[in-house]
Amino acid sequence: MVTREKLLAMNESDVFMELIRDIASELDVNVLCHKILRNVSILTGSDRGSLFLVRGSKNNRVLVSKLFDVTENSTLEDSLHTEQTEIKVPFGCGIAGLVAETKEIINIQDAYNVSSCMAFASKITLTIR
């Protein structure tokens, strides 16, 4: 695994080569997605990243967590969600649900201070605990 310092010291082409090596050598899609999320979080300066998949019919779509709260120190086992632990986010709810519904990029500098996002996040946290 590439360290944060090494990844940040790489130029763009070296970062892409590292990702290509991971893609070419890793057969487990969950391990690969965890590595990619970890590296992207480091490169973008975010404190964590998550991977949601879309499920449901066209009129009743939801986002379902596959990898959640991936940080530079998290393990795959910490982050991987199963059917028992998955989080379902209806389109239009919270940041991720709004982006899924509108297909528009949202750049929020401090999501912890957005009251509507925090209310939905608190509801999700209470539901999965």
Secondary structure as UniProt FT lines:
FT   HELIX           4..9
FT   HELIX           12..25
FT   HELIX           29..44
FT   STRAND          49..55
FT   TURN            58..59
FT   STRAND          62..70
FT   TURN            72..73
FT   HELIX           76..79
FT   TURN            83..85
FT   STRAND          88..90
FT   TURN            91..92
FT   HELIX           94..102
FT   HELIX           111..113
FT   HELIX           115..128
//
